[in-house]
Amino acid sequence: MKIGERIRNLRQLSNLTQEELAERANLTKGFISQIERDLTSISLDSLVQILDALDENISDFFRDSSGEEKIVYRENDRVAIEKEKIQRFELLVPGSTNRRLEPILITLRKGQVTPKERPHEGEEFGIVLRGRATLRFGKEVLKLKRGECFYLSAEKEHWLENTSSNEAAILWISSPPSF
């Protein structure tokens, strides 16, 4: 089920109009309408505002309601989240905050940079699927090309930059989940 459809269902279960939800979430009715019809992507901040207005926990929102553990995640299961300065940021396993790993597919245009990740507990793995990327890890500057990967303990500030003239796609996996 898509994000917009889930939000609409939760809104209707709460007996709220789009206008009432917009008011509670400090958003516009038009924006709520576009989200519910999957006509626009949603930032993490806006999603949290809407879920707070609906008294819904973000991990419950992405949890599979069937009660069975989902094993296969298809392309249409992915959740695209708006992240500043990133062309595309997709959660590959919605609800992975309840798991040990969080896989994300990041697509960066030429020169785009991911936000700096502050030092934290955990480990991260990434592989460049397309293009080239530069990994900044503390003071280290590490160049990666397609097919190369990194594995790091996240105790230093780190981020990725697309240093190629083409689009870069990186599969990034964090443990524990940080989303």
Backbone as numpy.savetxt, mean C-alpha at the origin, in Angstrom:
# Nx Ny Nz CAx CAy CAz Cx Cy Cz
-13.29 -8.41 -3.53 -14.13 -7.24 -3.53 -13.24 -6.00 -3.53
-13.61 -5.00 -4.28 -12.83 -3.77 -4.39 -13.05 -2.88 -3.18
-12.10 -1.98 -2.95 -12.17 -1.07 -1.80 -13.47 -0.26 -1.82
-13.80 0.32 -2.96 -15.01 1.14 -3.05 -16.26 0.38 -2.70
-16.35 -0.84 -3.20 -17.52 -1.68 -2.92 -17.61 -2.01 -1.42
-16.46 -2.28 -0.80 -16.43 -2.58 0.64 -16.88 -1.37 1.45
-16.38 -0.19 1.05 -16.77 1.03 1.76 -18.26 1.29 1.62
-18.78 1.13 0.40 -20.22 1.34 0.18 -21.03 0.37 1.04
-20.63 -0.91 1.07 -21.34 -1.89 1.88 -21.32 -1.52 3.37
-20.17 -1.10 3.87 -20.07 -0.71 5.28 -20.91 0.54 5.57
-20.88 1.49 4.64 -21.69 2.71 4.81 -23.17 2.36 4.87
-23.62 1.50 3.96 -25.03 1.12 3.93 -25.41 0.33 5.18
-24.52 -0.54 5.66 -24.79 -1.29 6.89 -24.92 -0.35 8.09
-24.21 0.79 8.02 -24.28 1.78 9.10 -25.44 2.76 8.91
-26.24 2.53 7.86 -27.37 3.40 7.54 -26.96 4.87 7.39
-25.84 5.08 6.69 -25.36 6.43 6.44 -25.49 6.78 4.97
-25.77 8.03 4.69 -25.72 8.50 3.30 -24.27 8.83 2.99
-23.98 9.02 1.71 -22.63 9.43 1.32 -22.28 10.77 1.98
-23.26 11.65 2.05 -23.04 12.96 2.65 -22.70 12.85 4.13
-23.42 11.97 4.85 -23.15 11.79 6.28 -21.76 11.20 6.51
-21.40 10.23 5.69 -20.06 9.63 5.82 -18.99 10.67 5.51
-19.20 11.45 4.46 -18.24 12.49 4.08 -18.04 13.48 5.23
-19.15 13.87 5.85 -19.07 14.82 6.96 -18.29 14.23 8.13
-18.59 12.99 8.48 -17.89 12.33 9.60 -16.40 12.14 9.31
-16.04 11.91 8.03 -14.65 11.64 7.65 -13.90 12.91 7.22
-14.58 14.06 7.27 -13.97 15.32 6.83 -13.52 15.26 5.37
-14.37 14.66 4.54 -14.11 14.56 3.11 -15.34 15.09 2.37
-15.28 15.13 1.05 -16.44 15.62 0.30 -17.32 14.45 -0.14
-18.60 14.75 -0.33 -19.53 13.74 -0.82 -19.09 13.23 -2.19
-18.62 14.14 -3.04 -18.15 13.75 -4.38 -17.00 12.77 -4.32
-16.08 12.98 -3.37 -14.94 12.08 -3.22 -15.41 10.70 -2.76
-16.33 10.67 -1.80 -16.89 9.39 -1.33 -17.56 8.67 -2.50
-18.31 9.37 -3.30 -18.98 8.78 -4.45 -17.98 8.19 -5.43
-16.91 8.93 -5.71 -15.89 8.43 -6.65 -15.20 7.19 -6.09
-14.92 7.19 -4.81 -14.27 6.02 -4.19 -15.18 4.81 -4.27
-16.45 5.00 -3.93 -17.39 3.88 -3.93 -17.57 3.29 -5.32
-17.40 4.10 -6.34 -17.53 3.61 -7.72 -16.17 3.23 -8.32
-15.13 3.23 -7.48 -13.77 2.89 -7.89 -13.30 3.73 -9.08
-13.64 5.02 -9.04 -13.25 5.94 -10.10 -11.97 6.70 -9.74
-11.53 6.57 -8.50 -10.31 7.24 -8.07 -9.59 6.35 -7.08
-8.30 6.54 -6.95 -7.56 5.80 -5.93 -7.66 6.56 -4.62
-7.33 5.89 -3.55 -7.50 6.49 -2.23 -6.17 6.47 -1.50
-5.88 7.55 -0.81 -4.65 7.58 -0.01 -4.91 6.81 1.28
-3.84 6.41 1.91 -3.96 5.69 3.17 -4.64 6.59 4.21
-4.28 7.87 4.24 -4.89 8.79 5.21 -6.40 8.88 5.03
-6.85 9.01 3.77 -8.30 9.10 3.51 -9.00 7.81 3.88
-8.38 6.67 3.58 -8.97 5.38 3.93 -9.13 5.27 5.45
-8.11 5.67 6.19 -8.19 5.62 7.65 -9.29 6.54 8.17
-9.43 7.74 7.58 -10.50 8.66 7.99 -11.87 8.03 7.78
-12.06 7.41 6.63 -13.35 6.78 6.32 -13.61 5.61 7.26
-12.60 4.77 7.47 -12.79 3.61 8.35 -13.05 4.03 9.79
-12.38 5.10 10.23 -12.65 5.63 11.58 -14.10 6.09 11.68
-14.58 6.77 10.63 -15.97 7.26 10.62 -16.96 6.10 10.63
-16.54 4.95 10.11 -17.41 3.77 10.07 -17.15 2.81 11.23
-16.29 3.22 12.17 -15.90 2.36 13.30 -15.37 1.01 12.83
-14.55 1.03 11.81 -13.98 -0.19 11.24 -12.47 -0.16 11.40
-11.90 -1.26 11.83 -10.45 -1.42 11.98 -9.86 -1.74 10.60
-8.71 -1.15 10.27 -8.13 -1.34 8.94 -7.78 -2.81 8.68
-7.28 -3.52 9.68 -6.95 -4.93 9.45 -8.21 -5.77 9.26
-9.29 -5.43 9.95 -10.57 -6.13 9.74 -11.13 -5.82 8.35
-10.92 -4.58 7.90 -11.42 -4.16 6.59 -10.83 -5.03 5.48
-9.56 -5.39 5.60 -8.90 -6.18 4.56 -8.95 -7.68 4.81
-9.44 -8.09 5.96 -9.50 -9.52 6.28 -10.56 -10.20 5.45
-10.26 -11.40 5.00 -11.23 -12.19 4.23 -12.35 -12.63 5.17
-13.57 -12.31 4.83 -14.71 -12.58 5.72 -15.19 -14.03 5.67
-14.64 -14.84 4.81 -15.12 -16.21 4.69 -14.68 -17.08 5.85
-13.65 -16.62 6.60 -13.16 -17.42 7.72 -12.10 -18.41 7.30
-11.99 -18.70 6.02 -10.96 -19.61 5.53 -9.73 -18.81 5.17
-8.57 -19.43 5.41 -7.33 -18.75 5.04 -7.20 -18.71 3.53
-7.00 -17.53 3.02 -6.82 -17.36 1.58 -5.37 -17.66 1.24
-5.16 -18.41 0.18 -3.82 -18.81 -0.22 -3.40 -18.13 -1.51
-4.27 -18.04 -2.46 -3.95 -17.44 -3.76 -4.56 -16.05 -3.83
-3.74 -15.09 -4.20 -4.18 -13.71 -4.38 -3.98 -13.33 -5.84
-5.06 -12.97 -6.47 -5.03 -12.64 -7.89 -4.75 -11.15 -8.07
-4.48 -10.77 -9.29 -4.15 -9.37 -9.58 -5.28 -8.43 -9.15
-6.53 -8.85 -9.31 -7.64 -7.96 -8.92 -7.85 -7.91 -7.40
-7.12 -8.72 -6.62 -7.17 -8.65 -5.17 -6.28 -7.53 -4.62
-5.35 -7.07 -5.44 -4.38 -6.06 -5.00 -5.09 -4.76 -4.61
-4.50 -4.08 -3.65 -5.04 -2.80 -3.20 -4.01 -1.72 -3.53
-4.39 -0.81 -4.41 -3.52 0.31 -4.76 -3.73 1.42 -3.75
-2.65 1.88 -3.18 -2.68 2.96 -2.20 -1.91 4.14 -2.78
-2.45 5.32 -2.63 -1.73 6.52 -3.08 -0.62 6.82 -2.10
0.59 6.90 -2.61 1.75 7.29 -1.81 2.42 8.43 -2.53
2.76 9.46 -1.79 3.40 10.62 -2.39 4.69 10.22 -3.09
4.90 10.72 -4.29 6.11 10.53 -5.09 6.29 9.11 -5.62
5.28 8.27 -5.52 5.38 6.91 -6.04 4.28 6.73 -7.08
4.67 6.27 -8.27 3.68 6.09 -9.33 2.62 5.09 -8.92
3.04 3.94 -8.39 2.07 2.91 -8.00 2.62 2.16 -6.79
1.74 1.96 -5.79 2.07 1.27 -4.55 0.94 0.29 -4.31
1.21 -1.00 -4.47 0.15 -2.01 -4.37 0.42 -3.00 -3.24
-0.56 -3.16 -2.39 -0.51 -4.23 -1.39 -0.90 -5.51 -2.11
0.00 -6.46 -2.15 -0.26 -7.70 -2.88 -1.13 -8.66 -2.10
-1.08 -8.56 -0.77 -1.88 -9.42 0.11 -2.65 -8.51 1.07
-3.86 -8.13 0.71 -4.64 -7.27 1.61 -4.80 -7.92 2.98
-4.64 -7.13 4.02 -4.76 -7.66 5.38 -3.51 -8.32 5.88
-2.36 -8.07 5.23 -1.13 -8.74 5.64 -0.62 -8.24 6.99
-1.24 -7.20 7.55 -0.84 -6.74 8.88 -1.06 -7.84 9.92
-1.89 -8.82 9.59 -2.14 -9.95 10.50 -1.17 -11.10 10.24
-0.19 -10.89 9.40 0.75 -11.95 9.03 2.16 -11.53 9.40
3.12 -12.36 9.07 4.52 -12.06 9.38 5.22 -11.29 8.28
4.70 -11.37 7.06 5.31 -10.70 5.92 4.32 -9.74 5.27
4.85 -8.69 4.66 4.01 -7.75 3.93 4.63 -7.51 2.56
4.09 -8.15 1.52 4.62 -7.94 0.17 3.95 -6.75 -0.52
4.78 -5.90 -1.11 4.30 -4.70 -1.79 4.97 -4.64 -3.16
4.21 -4.21 -4.15 4.77 -3.97 -5.48 4.82 -2.47 -5.67
6.03 -1.96 -5.87 6.24 -0.52 -6.04 6.67 -0.26 -7.47
6.02 0.71 -8.11 6.40 1.13 -9.45 6.81 2.60 -9.37
8.01 2.89 -9.86 8.54 4.24 -9.82 8.89 4.73 -11.22
8.49 5.96 -11.52 8.93 6.59 -12.77 10.36 7.07 -12.59
10.99 7.44 -13.68 12.36 7.97 -13.67 12.47 9.06 -12.60
13.45 8.90 -11.71 13.72 9.90 -10.69 12.84 9.84 -9.45
11.79 9.04 -9.45 10.92 8.96 -8.27 11.63 8.24 -7.13
11.29 8.64 -5.92 11.93 8.13 -4.71 10.84 7.71 -3.72
11.04 6.58 -3.06 10.10 6.18 -2.01 10.34 7.06 -0.78
9.34 7.22 0.08 9.58 7.95 1.32 10.67 7.24 2.13
11.43 8.02 2.88 12.48 7.44 3.71 11.85 6.64 4.84
12.30 5.41 4.97 11.84 4.55 6.07 12.80 4.78 7.23
12.26 5.18 8.35 13.08 5.35 9.54 13.55 4.01 10.05
14.63 3.98 10.80 15.09 2.72 11.38 13.97 2.09 12.21
13.83 0.79 12.08 12.81 0.06 12.83 13.24 -1.39 12.96
12.55 -2.12 13.80 12.84 -3.55 13.94 12.34 -4.27 12.71
12.99 -5.34 12.36 12.52 -6.15 11.26 13.53 -6.28 10.15
13.11 -7.01 9.14 13.94 -7.27 7.97 13.15 -6.96 6.72
13.88 -6.65 5.64 13.23 -6.34 4.39 13.99 -6.99 3.24
13.22 -7.40 2.26 13.77 -8.03 1.06 13.15 -7.33 -0.14
13.93 -7.16 -1.18 13.39 -6.58 -2.40 14.10 -7.14 -3.61
13.39 -7.18 -4.72 13.98 -7.60 -6.00 13.48 -6.65 -7.08
14.41 -6.23 -7.92 14.07 -5.33 -9.01 13.53 -6.19 -10.15
12.26 -5.99 -10.46 11.60 -6.77 -11.52 11.77 -6.11 -12.89
11.91 -4.78 -12.87 12.03 -4.04 -14.12 12.80 -2.76 -13.85
13.69 -2.37 -14.76 14.43 -1.12 -14.63 15.63 -1.25 -13.71
16.03 -0.12 -13.15 17.15 -0.06 -12.22 16.71 0.75 -11.00
17.36 0.49 -9.89 17.04 1.24 -8.67 18.30 1.44 -7.86
18.29 2.48 -7.06 19.37 2.71 -6.11 18.78 2.57 -4.72
19.37 1.72 -3.92 18.96 1.53 -2.53 19.87 2.38 -1.66
19.26 3.24 -0.87 20.01 4.04 0.11 19.78 3.36 1.45
20.85 2.93 2.07 20.78 2.22 3.35 21.80 2.87 4.27
21.30 3.74 5.16 22.22 4.53 5.97 23.04 5.41 5.04
24.35 5.30 5.10 25.24 6.09 4.24 25.61 5.34 2.97
25.19 4.08 2.89 25.52 3.27 1.71 24.60 3.60 0.54
25.17 3.57 -0.67 24.42 3.78 -1.90 24.67 2.54 -2.75
23.62 1.75 -2.93 23.76 0.46 -3.60 22.95 0.46 -4.89
23.59 0.18 -6.02 22.93 0.18 -7.33 22.42 -1.23 -7.62
21.17 -1.32 -8.09 20.55 -2.60 -8.40 19.98 -2.56 -9.81
20.15 -3.64 -10.55 19.53 -3.73 -11.87 18.53 -4.88 -11.85
17.79 -5.01 -12.95 16.75 -6.04 -13.04 17.33 -7.40 -12.66
16.60 -8.10 -11.79 17.01 -9.43 -11.35 17.84 -9.43 -10.09
18.35 -8.29 -9.68 19.14 -8.23 -8.46 18.22 -7.91 -7.28
18.65 -8.38 -6.11 17.81 -8.21 -4.94 18.62 -7.70 -3.75
17.90 -7.30 -2.72 18.54 -6.87 -1.47 17.83 -7.54 -0.30
18.56 -7.69 0.77 18.03 -8.23 2.02 18.71 -7.45 3.12
17.93 -6.80 3.98 18.55 -5.95 4.99 17.81 -6.02 6.30
18.55 -5.74 7.35 17.96 -5.53 8.66 17.66 -4.04 8.70
16.47 -3.67 9.10 15.99 -2.30 8.93 16.44 -1.33 10.02
17.62 -1.54 10.59 18.06 -0.69 11.69 18.64 0.65 11.24
18.73 0.87 9.93 19.19 2.16 9.40 18.11 2.75 8.50
18.12 4.07 8.36 17.20 4.72 7.43 17.44 4.15 6.03
16.33 3.93 5.27 16.49 3.33 3.95 15.37 3.77 3.02
15.66 3.79 1.72 14.68 4.14 0.70 15.22 3.75 -0.66
14.32 3.74 -1.64 14.67 3.38 -3.01 14.46 4.56 -3.94
15.25 4.60 -4.99 15.12 5.64 -6.02 15.26 4.97 -7.38
14.42 5.38 -8.32 14.54 4.89 -9.69 15.61 5.74 -10.37
16.74 5.13 -10.66 17.85 5.84 -11.29 17.97 5.52 -12.77
17.01 4.79 -13.30 17.07 4.47 -14.72 16.22 5.46 -15.51
16.34 5.40 -16.82 15.55 6.31 -17.65 14.17 5.73 -17.94
13.93 4.52 -17.50 12.64 3.85 -17.69 11.97 3.62 -16.35
10.74 3.16 -16.40 10.00 2.81 -15.20 10.70 1.65 -14.49
10.66 1.66 -13.16 11.23 0.56 -12.37 10.12 -0.06 -11.53
10.15 -1.37 -11.42 9.19 -2.09 -10.58 9.98 -2.94 -9.59
9.64 -2.81 -8.32 10.36 -3.51 -7.26 9.36 -4.25 -6.37
9.59 -5.52 -6.16 8.82 -6.28 -5.18 9.55 -6.09 -3.85
8.83 -5.55 -2.86 9.43 -5.22 -1.56 8.65 -5.97 -0.50
9.34 -6.75 0.32 8.70 -7.55 1.35 9.28 -7.17 2.70
8.40 -6.82 3.65 8.81 -6.41 4.99 8.32 -7.42 6.01
9.13 -7.59 7.05 8.74 -8.41 8.18 9.27 -7.74 9.44
8.43 -7.41 10.39 6.98 -7.56 10.37 6.35 -6.49 9.48
5.09 -6.66 9.14 4.41 -5.67 8.31 4.49 -4.29 8.95
4.66 -3.28 8.11 4.75 -1.92 8.64 3.63 -1.03 8.12
2.75 -1.60 7.30 1.65 -0.80 6.74 0.64 -0.50 7.81
